[in-house]
Amino acid sequence: MRQIYGEFNELTGKRVRELRLEREYTRNYLAEQADISSRFLCEIEFGRKGCSAYVIYRLAVSLGVRVDCLIAYDGTEYGEDGGKMGQS
């Protein structure tokens, strides 16, 4: 179970970082928007810390995506509306 939790944290953090960089947000800017510390955001992005559903929600809102785009990430590319690319 611990391994699955670690993988979840890594995938979620990777997606948060990818979206942040796509939007050209600094870590400090996103952390401020989500009302968390930039250090905590760094820990999330590198999969070293997990976070509550509420923090994931605030990150999603700050990034302009649906929550499932952060937690259900499987490497699939998503469009600006959060939908999978190439799907109508």
Beta strands, then each sheet from edge to edge (+ up, - down):
end
